[in-house]
Amino acid sequence: MYDVIIIGGGIVGCALARELSRYDLRLALIEKEVEVGFGTSKTNSGIIHAGHHASPDTLKGKFEWTGNQMWDDLARDLKFGFNRIGELLLAQKSEDLQYLEKLKKQGEGRGVPGLEIWPPKRIQKEEPNLSHTILQALHAPTAAVVNPYEACFGLIECAQQNGAELFCGYPVLSICRNDDGFSIQTPQQKFHCRIILNAAGVFADRVAAMVGADDFEIFTRKGEEYMLDRRLQGIVTRLIFPTPTATSKGVLIIPTVDGPIMVGPTAEDVDNREDLSTSFAGASKIFETVRQYCPAISERDTITEFAGLRAVADSNDFVIGPSPVKGFFNVAGIQSPGLTAAPAIAVYVTEMLRSEGLKLAEKSAWKADIDGPPHFARMTKQERKAAILKDPAYGHLVCRCESVTEAEVLYAIRHGARTLDGVKFRVRAGMGRCQGGFCTTRVMDLLSHTLGMPLTEITKRGHGSEICTPRQDKLSVGDGV
Ligand SMILES: Cc1cc2nc3c(=O)[nH]c(=O)nc-3n(C[C@H](O)[C@H](O)[C@H](O)COP(=O)(O)OP(=O)(O)OC[C@H]3O[C@@H](n4cnc5c(N)ncnc54)[C@H](O)[C@@H]3O)c2cc1C
């Protein structure tokens, strides 16, 4: 019997797991995908919003600024990529000027520091590659970028280190309410618990419906994102936002933590909750829009693209709190700024559980930090030599674009990577210009040998994304990586 089971291992579920792991509870997280973070949490813009965007009368507004302030400590403790680069929100038409003033006031009312409206001269000095037709821009130094998947991995690793149990590849099929709590059916086993936290992202209403706690509905809004060649690195140094539309924050220019520029996302309502396709129309829209404020950006520089699905609740706000079914809590409808807000949501939900009667006794030996993956590419010459002497696997380069060694790939696998994406998102093998052209077979080989899985079962991101068909089973891929 678990005290608490979290359904869904996105950024919200993982943040909840780490927060609750501070207390003496029997705690588990159940995730349907093969690894955590493989839902919306790995397919977003990776922005920790500055704190002034969301309206104060919404839960989004309540948690945006509180969440923002928690990321420095999290990044330090969990060793993930994070950089406070600031943002500029552009006024391109005279009607936009009022919006800048409104947003500045909104932020100041909430205590967001450093908000300034810049005139064209300052914009050109600070970001010379932006269009010279921009009228004004609101500068917010508190905006940051993060590697969201690394944050998920760090949060769950910390939770596990503090006693939480993780079950990946366990889709929840049904839930029954019984006298002392719930039983949760997955294909592999039945789980029993007193409290359920439903953090199932775009499927949260369906999970809630399993127990009759679906007093909300989720709609999906797709966003396509395009990653550009390193050639354009530095073209802007801050996040660039246009004034927002009714349904999204508009098409952004995002200097990612690792350097490359990303542009996106689109905002398109879709019915299919698994539709992660990108499109010619989406790309055209993004590049046409973005060229209005940064003319040198071209679609020809795209090295990869992806899409993510926003979980939009019918209230258009987060759905957080007790449901009509006692013991079943929804943490749902977590659309943007959900990544930013996740750590604050986790603290809020924990306090809510306390006020609902859950006994929360702090563990004396809770450990806030983890070691984090090694990064050969960031080591000095001396550090590299020492690493190779200690472990010769540092002397075997697996990914040439990003200088990732066999030792790092093996570290990723020891820390939960089960797929090519799991390795890529932990240690960057396959993230460079050739997008895995060189290292895919080498990483597959290491996954296969270390996990004792045939090559035909190695996937990019879980079932359905296998790389080899059984006919190729007898081929040996790269002997001696
Ligand atoms: C294109 C795009 C850009 C965005 N940019 C930003 C940004 O820059 N900054 C920001 O703050 N926010 C951003 N967001 C929003 C942010 O990504 C989300 O708010 C956040 O990732 C939601 O996290 P989550 O944990 O609720 O959902 P998810 O990450 O989707 O996690 C839910 C998990 O539940 C699992 N699950 C579902 N059903 C079941 C089941 N039956 N059994 C077991 N597990 C189940 C899923 O597999 C999934 O892993 C963006 C969103 C999109 C789509």
The ligand as an SDF file (V2000), in Angstrom:
LIG
                    3D

 53 58  0  0  0  0  0  0  0  0999 V2000
    5.3510   23.6920  -27.9330 C   0  0  0  0  0  0  0  0  0  0  0  0
    5.3080   23.9670  -26.4530 C   0  0  0  0  0  0  0  0  0  0  0  0
    6.1490   24.9310  -25.9100 C   0  0  0  0  0  0  0  0  0  0  0  0
    6.1060   25.1880  -24.5410 C   0  0  0  0  0  0  0  0  0  0  0  0
    7.0090   26.0630  -24.0140 N   0  0  0  0  0  0  0  0  0  0  0  0
    7.0290   26.2800  -22.6760 C   0  0  0  0  0  0  0  0  0  0  0  0
    8.0080   27.1300  -22.1110 C   0  0  0  0  0  0  0  0  0  0  0  0
    8.8950   27.6030  -22.7910 O   0  0  0  0  0  0  0  0  0  0  0  0
    7.9410   27.3850  -20.7870 N   0  0  0  0  0  0  0  0  0  0  0  0
    6.9790   26.8590  -19.9890 C   0  0  0  0  0  0  0  0  0  0  0  0
    6.9570   27.1710  -18.8080 O   0  0  0  0  0  0  0  0  0  0  0  0
    6.0590   25.9920  -20.4920 N   0  0  0  0  0  0  0  0  0  0  0  0
    6.0850   25.6870  -21.8030 C   0  0  0  0  0  0  0  0  0  0  0  0
    5.1910   24.8030  -22.3370 N   0  0  0  0  0  0  0  0  0  0  0  0
    4.2850   24.1050  -21.4370 C   0  0  0  0  0  0  0  0  0  0  0  0
    5.0000   22.9550  -20.7430 C   0  0  0  0  0  0  0  0  0  0  0  0
    5.7360   22.1760  -21.6470 O   0  0  0  0  0  0  0  0  0  0  0  0
    3.9690   22.0960  -20.0220 C   0  0  0  0  0  0  0  0  0  0  0  0
    3.2170   22.9410  -19.1940 O   0  0  0  0  0  0  0  0  0  0  0  0
    4.5680   20.9950  -19.1890 C   0  0  0  0  0  0  0  0  0  0  0  0
    5.5190   20.2680  -19.8940 O   0  0  0  0  0  0  0  0  0  0  0  0
    3.4510   20.0870  -18.7100 C   0  0  0  0  0  0  0  0  0  0  0  0
    4.0210   19.0770  -17.9270 O   0  0  0  0  0  0  0  0  0  0  0  0
    3.1460   17.8720  -17.4310 P   0  0  0  0  0  0  0  0  0  0  0  0
    4.0100   17.0940  -16.4970 O   0  0  0  0  0  0  0  0  0  0  0  0
    1.8360   18.3610  -16.9240 O   0  0  0  0  0  0  0  0  0  0  0  0
    2.7930   17.0360  -18.7440 O   0  0  0  0  0  0  0  0  0  0  0  0
    3.6280   15.9380  -19.5420 P   0  0  0  0  0  0  0  0  0  0  0  0
    5.0390   16.3090  -19.6930 O   0  0  0  0  0  0  0  0  0  0  0  0
    2.8780   15.6500  -20.7920 O   0  0  0  0  0  0  0  0  0  0  0  0
    3.5780   14.6810  -18.5740 O   0  0  0  0  0  0  0  0  0  0  0  0
    2.4320   13.9020  -18.4280 C   0  0  0  0  0  0  0  0  0  0  0  0
    2.8760   12.4510  -18.4090 C   0  0  0  0  0  0  0  0  0  0  0  0
    1.7820   11.6180  -18.1070 O   0  0  0  0  0  0  0  0  0  0  0  0
    1.9680   10.4010  -18.7930 C   0  0  0  0  0  0  0  0  0  0  0  0
    0.6860    9.6860  -18.8880 N   0  0  0  0  0  0  0  0  0  0  0  0
   -0.4010   10.0410  -19.5910 C   0  0  0  0  0  0  0  0  0  0  0  0
   -1.3660    9.1120  -19.4610 N   0  0  0  0  0  0  0  0  0  0  0  0
   -0.8730    8.1370  -18.6460 C   0  0  0  0  0  0  0  0  0  0  0  0
   -1.3740    6.8930  -18.1640 C   0  0  0  0  0  0  0  0  0  0  0  0
   -2.5970    6.4590  -18.5050 N   0  0  0  0  0  0  0  0  0  0  0  0
   -0.5760    6.1500  -17.3710 N   0  0  0  0  0  0  0  0  0  0  0  0
    0.6620    6.5590  -17.0050 C   0  0  0  0  0  0  0  0  0  0  0  0
    1.1930    7.7340  -17.4670 N   0  0  0  0  0  0  0  0  0  0  0  0
    0.4300    8.5060  -18.2660 C   0  0  0  0  0  0  0  0  0  0  0  0
    2.5070   10.8530  -20.1440 C   0  0  0  0  0  0  0  0  0  0  0  0
    3.1700    9.8160  -20.8280 O   0  0  0  0  0  0  0  0  0  0  0  0
    3.4080   12.0050  -19.7670 C   0  0  0  0  0  0  0  0  0  0  0  0
    4.7690   11.6110  -19.6370 O   0  0  0  0  0  0  0  0  0  0  0  0
    5.1940   24.5140  -23.7060 C   0  0  0  0  0  0  0  0  0  0  0  0
    4.3440   23.5430  -24.2630 C   0  0  0  0  0  0  0  0  0  0  0  0
    4.4170   23.2610  -25.6230 C   0  0  0  0  0  0  0  0  0  0  0  0
    3.5400   22.2030  -26.2000 C   0  0  0  0  0  0  0  0  0  0  0  0
  1  2  1  0
  2  3  1  0
  2 52  2  0
  3  4  2  0
  4  5  1  0
  4 50  1  0
  5  6  2  0
  6  7  1  0
  6 13  1  0
  7  8  2  0
  7  9  1  0
  9 10  1  0
 10 11  2  0
 10 12  1  0
 12 13  2  0
 13 14  1  0
 14 15  1  0
 14 50  1  0
 15 16  1  0
 16 17  1  0
 16 18  1  0
 18 19  1  0
 18 20  1  0
 20 21  1  0
 20 22  1  0
 22 23  1  0
 23 24  1  0
 24 25  2  0
 24 26  1  0
 24 27  1  0
 27 28  1  0
 28 29  2  0
 28 30  1  0
 28 31  1  0
 31 32  1  0
 32 33  1  0
 33 34  1  0
 33 48  1  0
 34 35  1  0
 35 36  1  0
 35 46  1  0
 36 37  1  0
 36 45  1  0
 37 38  2  0
 38 39  1  0
 39 40  1  0
 39 45  2  0
 40 41  1  0
 40 42  2  0
 42 43  1  0
 43 44  2  0
 44 45  1  0
 46 47  1  0
 46 48  1  0
 48 49  1  0
 50 51  2  0
 51 52  1  0
 52 53  1  0
M  END
$$$$
